[in-house]
Amino acid sequence: MFAEIITIGDEILIGQTVDTNSAWMAQNLNRMGVELIQSRSVSDKEASIIKALDSVDTQSQLILITGGLGPTRDDITKRVLSEYFGASLVRNQEVLEKIEDYFSQRGRQILESNRRQADLPDKATILPNPLGTASGMWFEKGDKIYVSMPGVPYEMKGLMTNEVLPRIKERFDLPKIYYRTLMTEGIGESFLAEIIQDWESSLTDKGISIAYLPSPGVVKIRLGAKGNDEAEIKEKVDFEIQQLYKLIPSYIFGENDISMPEAISPKLKKSGKTISTAESCTGGYLAHLITTIPGSSDYFKGSVIAYSNEVKMAQLEVKKADLDANGAVSEAVIRQMAEGARKHLQTDLALATSGVAGPDGGSDEKPVGTVWIALAAKEGVYAKKYTFEKNRSRNIRRASLAALSLVRRYLDGQLELT
Amino acid sequence: MFAEIITIGDEILIGQTVDTNSAWMAQNLNRMGVELIQSRSVSDKEASIIKALDSVDTQSQLILITGGLGPTRDDITKRVLSEYFGASLVRNQEVLEKIEDYFSQRGRQILESNRRQADLPDKATILPNPLGTASGMWFEKGDKIYVSMPGVPYEMKGLMTNEVLPRIKERFDLPKIYYRTLMTEGIGESFLAEIIQDWESSLTDKGISIAYLPSPGVVKIRLGAKGNDEAEIKEKVDFEIQQLYKLIPSYIFGENDISMPEAISPKLKKSGKTISTAESCTGGYLAHLITTIPGSSDYFKGSVIAYSNEVKMAQLEVKKADLDANGAVSEAVIRQMAEGARKHLQTDLALATSGVAGPDGGSDEKPVGTVWIALAAKEGVYAKKYTFEKNRSRNIRRASLAALSLVRRYLDGQLELT
C-alpha cells in the first residue's frame, strides 16, 4: 500500500521551520508496511493546496495532510478541503464543548475564532484531538483516504498514534514488517561497524536489513525483515539481535529508541539507590535529562549547578587550593564536586561534570571540548577525562550522556571506583 | 521568479533522515527574492525521479535537485538526468584529477566506482565541488534551469553559496524581499491576533504579509513585503513593526528568531546583576536554557535543583511547616525557594519553580500543569501561579520560559516585587 504526505505552510517554504513531522510520519508508516512514495511541502494559498490535491499520485491510497488548522486567518486548510470534497462546515457541539473546556481549564478567555474550530466538514469523520483545539479530519473519495491533521508536532503525533495508524491497520491488509533496534553508546559508528563486520556481511543472504543511525553520543543499530509469515521474520531478526548482544554487550543500553535516562530509570529503581548531580559545564542539562522521566523523583533528589567557583566552594566543599592549582576542569576538582554533591544532597550516587563547553575558554592544555566527569558512590569515585567537539550544545549533550553512561556501567558492575 | 526543490533519497521517505537541506535552500532562495512554490522528496527509483521531473510546476524556472550522486549503486540521479536531457556521459579529465587528489590526500584507495564520478553529462555545465567527489550539474531546457547537487548538507551548501546562488542572481532580475520578525511571549496566538486585528486588517492593502508562528510559550509575528524598491519596502515594513511595538510593547522580547535566553543575556549583562535558580518541577531545564548562551557565566552563578523536600529544606531553607501545611506547590514555598537561592548562591536575582509537571501527581486542587514561579530580588519577591498543559515536557519548557519572562519584565521595569 502506498501513501504520500502533503505539508501545508509557508513557514516551511521560506525555510523558517524545518519539517520534522514528515520524517516522523514516514517512520511510523514504514514500520507498519506502508510505503511512502512522495512527501511535499506546499504554500498555504488556496490554489497551491488544490493543485497539490489534484496532483496526488494515482497509486497513493492514503494522503496525510498537516498544517493550516489553527484559529487565525492564514489557516485555510479546513475551508479548502471542505470545498474540495463538497462538504459543508457544521458546528460540532461535542467538539465545541471540548474547546470550551480546554479554555476554561486553563482559565483563558475563549474567542469566536476559537469557537469556529468546532465548525467541521459534514462529509469527514472527525478525529478527536485531546491535545489541542484543531480536530483531525478523515475524508474518503474514490479509492483514496485523505487525513488532515494540525501541524503542531505533538498534536499530529497524538492523532497519528491514537486515531490514524490504528484505523489504517484495521482497514488494509499490510505486509508484515518486523524491526528491532539496539541502542548503543560509548563507541563510534565506524568502530562499531568494524567489530561486527563479519557478522554484518552474513545478513543480506538471510534477508535481513541493517541500518546504523548515529546521533551525538548514541548509535542505533536497526535490524529488519519483511515477509508474510510474522513468526518467521520475528524469529529471524530476534536470533540476529541475540548475536549482537554477544558481540557488543558492554555498549548496548537498551532497545527500540529508549533514551539513556529511560534506560537507567528502572535500573536505579531496582537498585534502590538515590542520585544527585553537581554540574558545571552541563549547566543543568544532566539533571534535566534525568527529570524528563516521569517518576524520576523516586531516585533523583536534586543537584547543585555550580557554574561559578564560589558556588563550587560554598555548596560542594571544593577546595580553593585545588581550584587555584589545577583549575575547575581537573581531576581533583571533579572528584570533590561528586563527593560534595553526594554528601550535601545525601544521595547514594552523585555525578559531576566540569569542562570547557565553548566557544570560548579553551587553551592549548584544555581545548574546547575537554570535560571531566565523575561518579561518586560509597566505595569511592570514578573520574575520567573526555575530549568531545568544538560545538557548545553538542558538548553539553555529549557530556550529559557520558555521565549517564557511568551510572549504567556502575549499576551493571562494569565500573571500578577508587 | 519561482523555484522548486526535489530531494531524491529513500532515507527521507522511510524517515531515517530529517530533511534539513530544503529549509536551508528555502531560506537562501527567499532572501534573494526567489519564491519557493513546492518542495518534494521522492524515492531514488528511476520512475519516481522521472515522474517528479515530468510534474514540475509550469511556473517554476529553477528546479533544485539534491541527492543520489554518490558512488554506490543506489545513486542513479546522474544517469537518469543525463537520459532525461538527452545527454551522454563523458569522462571529465579535470574532475578525475581532483577526485584522485581527494583520495590520495586522505590516504584512501580509489575504486573504479569513485573514478566513474568523473563521468559527466556533456549537455550540463559542471559546477565544481571542492568539498566532495560529486560535481554539481546545471542543465537548461526550455525556460527552465535544473541544478543537481549532492545531498550531503555541507557539500550542497558549498555548491549553493559558491556556484548556484551567484549564477541565479546574475541571470535573473529578482524583486527585493524584506522580512522582519518580532518574538513575543506571555500571550497566546489568538489573544495576540485579537489585540492587533484592526491594525492587521489594514496590512493587505499596504502590500504587507503577516504570519503568526507559534511554539510552546512563544509566538513569532513575521511581517514581509516585496517590491522593486529596496528602500521603500524596508521603510514600509519597519513602519508597521513600529506600530506593533506600540500595540503590544510588554509582550515583545526581541527580533529575528532570538531565543528568550539570548534576549535576556545582554539585559542582564547591562544591569550588572547576577542570577541563580532554585528548581523543582523544571528539574534543571531553566538553568540549562540560561547556560545555552556562551558567556552566561558573566551573570549566572549556579542553581539548586531541589527535587525532594529534603533538598528544599537543607539547601534553600524552605520551612518544614510550610511544606506540611501547603505542599511544595504553593506560594509560601516558592517564595522561600527563590529567597533561599538568592541567599545561598549569593546572587542579586533568583528564579524558583515548583509545580506538577505530570503525568502523575496531580490533584483536583493542583492538577497537572499547575506551576508556581517566583523571582526574588533585593526589593522583595514576585510570585505567580500558572496553569499550563497535560504534557510533562511542554510543562517543563513553558515553566522555564515563563520564569525567564519574569527576568525580562523585571529588568524592563514591568514587575512589582513585594
Boltz contact constraints between the chains, C-beta under 6 A:
constraints:
  - contact:
      token1: [A, 11]
      token2: [B, 213]
      max_distance: 6.0
  - contact:
      token1: [A, 13]
      token2: [B, 26]
      max_distance: 6.0
  - contact:
      token1: [A, 13]
      token2: [B, 36]
      max_distance: 6.0
  - contact:
      token1: [A, 14]
      token2: [B, 26]
      max_distance: 6.0
  - contact:
      token1: [A, 14]
      token2: [B, 30]
      max_distance: 6.0
  - contact:
      token1: [A, 15]
      token2: [B, 23]
      max_distance: 6.0
  - contact:
      token1: [A, 15]
      token2: [B, 26]
      max_distance: 6.0
  - contact:
      token1: [A, 15]
      token2: [B, 27]
      max_distance: 6.0
  - contact:
      token1: [A, 18]
      token2: [B, 20]
      max_distance: 6.0
  - contact:
      token1: [A, 18]
      token2: [B, 23]
      max_distance: 6.0
  - contact:
      token1: [A, 20]
      token2: [B, 18]
      max_distance: 6.0
  - contact:
      token1: [A, 23]
      token2: [B, 15]
      max_distance: 6.0
  - contact:
      token1: [A, 23]
      token2: [B, 18]
      max_distance: 6.0
  - contact:
      token1: [A, 26]
      token2: [B, 13]
      max_distance: 6.0
  - contact:
      token1: [A, 26]
      token2: [B, 14]
      max_distance: 6.0
  - contact:
      token1: [A, 26]
      token2: [B, 15]
      max_distance: 6.0
  - contact:
      token1: [A, 27]
      token2: [B, 15]
      max_distance: 6.0
  - contact:
      token1: [A, 30]
      token2: [B, 14]
      max_distance: 6.0
  - contact:
      token1: [A, 36]
      token2: [B, 13]
      max_distance: 6.0
  - contact:
      token1: [A, 38]
      token2: [B, 42]
      max_distance: 6.0
  - contact:
      token1: [A, 39]
      token2: [B, 41]
      max_distance: 6.0
  - contact:
      token1: [A, 40]
      token2: [B, 40]
      max_distance: 6.0
  - contact:
      token1: [A, 41]
      token2: [B, 39]
      max_distance: 6.0
  - contact:
      token1: [A, 42]
      token2: [B, 38]
      max_distance: 6.0
  - contact:
      token1: [A, 71]
      token2: [B, 190]
      max_distance: 6.0
  - contact:
      token1: [A, 72]
      token2: [B, 193]
      max_distance: 6.0
  - contact:
      token1: [A, 72]
      token2: [B, 212]
      max_distance: 6.0
  - contact:
      token1: [A, 106]
      token2: [B, 387]
      max_distance: 6.0
  - contact:
      token1: [A, 107]
      token2: [B, 387]
      max_distance: 6.0
  - contact:
      token1: [A, 111]
      token2: [B, 190]
      max_distance: 6.0
  - contact:
      token1: [A, 111]
      token2: [B, 194]
      max_distance: 6.0
  - contact:
      token1: [A, 113]
      token2: [B, 190]
      max_distance: 6.0
  - contact:
      token1: [A, 114]
      token2: [B, 190]
      max_distance: 6.0
  - contact:
      token1: [A, 283]
      token2: [B, 287]
      max_distance: 6.0
  - contact:
      token1: [A, 283]
      token2: [B, 288]
      max_distance: 6.0
  - contact:
      token1: [A, 283]
      token2: [B, 291]
      max_distance: 6.0
  - contact:
      token1: [A, 284]
      token2: [B, 284]
      max_distance: 6.0
  - contact:
      token1: [A, 284]
      token2: [B, 287]
      max_distance: 6.0
  - contact:
      token1: [A, 284]
      token2: [B, 288]
      max_distance: 6.0
  - contact:
      token1: [A, 285]
      token2: [B, 288]
      max_distance: 6.0
  - contact:
      token1: [A, 287]
      token2: [B, 283]
      max_distance: 6.0
  - contact:
      token1: [A, 287]
      token2: [B, 284]
      max_distance: 6.0
  - contact:
      token1: [A, 287]
      token2: [B, 305]
      max_distance: 6.0
  - contact:
      token1: [A, 288]
      token2: [B, 283]
      max_distance: 6.0
  - contact:
      token1: [A, 288]
      token2: [B, 284]
      max_distance: 6.0
  - contact:
      token1: [A, 288]
      token2: [B, 285]
      max_distance: 6.0
  - contact:
      token1: [A, 288]
      token2: [B, 288]
      max_distance: 6.0
  - contact:
      token1: [A, 291]
      token2: [B, 283]
      max_distance: 6.0
  - contact:
      token1: [A, 294]
      token2: [B, 359]
      max_distance: 6.0
  - contact:
      token1: [A, 297]
      token2: [B, 307]
      max_distance: 6.0
  - contact:
      token1: [A, 300]
      token2: [B, 307]
      max_distance: 6.0
  - contact:
      token1: [A, 301]
      token2: [B, 307]
      max_distance: 6.0
  - contact:
      token1: [A, 301]
      token2: [B, 308]
      max_distance: 6.0
  - contact:
      token1: [A, 301]
      token2: [B, 311]
      max_distance: 6.0
  - contact:
      token1: [A, 302]
      token2: [B, 305]
      max_distance: 6.0
  - contact:
      token1: [A, 302]
      token2: [B, 306]
      max_distance: 6.0
  - contact:
      token1: [A, 302]
      token2: [B, 307]
      max_distance: 6.0
  - contact:
      token1: [A, 302]
      token2: [B, 311]
      max_distance: 6.0
  - contact:
      token1: [A, 303]
      token2: [B, 305]
      max_distance: 6.0
  - contact:
      token1: [A, 305]
      token2: [B, 287]
      max_distance: 6.0
  - contact:
      token1: [A, 305]
      token2: [B, 302]
      max_distance: 6.0
  - contact:
      token1: [A, 305]
      token2: [B, 303]
      max_distance: 6.0
  - contact:
      token1: [A, 306]
      token2: [B, 302]
      max_distance: 6.0
  - contact:
      token1: [A, 307]
      token2: [B, 297]
      max_distance: 6.0
  - contact:
      token1: [A, 307]
      token2: [B, 300]
      max_distance: 6.0
  - contact:
      token1: [A, 307]
      token2: [B, 301]
      max_distance: 6.0
  - contact:
      token1: [A, 307]
      token2: [B, 302]
      max_distance: 6.0
  - contact:
      token1: [A, 308]
      token2: [B, 301]
      max_distance: 6.0
  - contact:
      token1: [A, 308]
      token2: [B, 302]
      max_distance: 6.0
  - contact:
      token1: [A, 311]
      token2: [B, 301]
      max_distance: 6.0
  - contact:
      token1: [A, 311]
      token2: [B, 302]
      max_distance: 6.0
  - contact:
      token1: [A, 311]
      token2: [B, 345]
      max_distance: 6.0
  - contact:
      token1: [A, 345]
      token2: [B, 311]
      max_distance: 6.0
  - contact:
      token1: [A, 359]
      token2: [B, 294]
      max_distance: 6.0
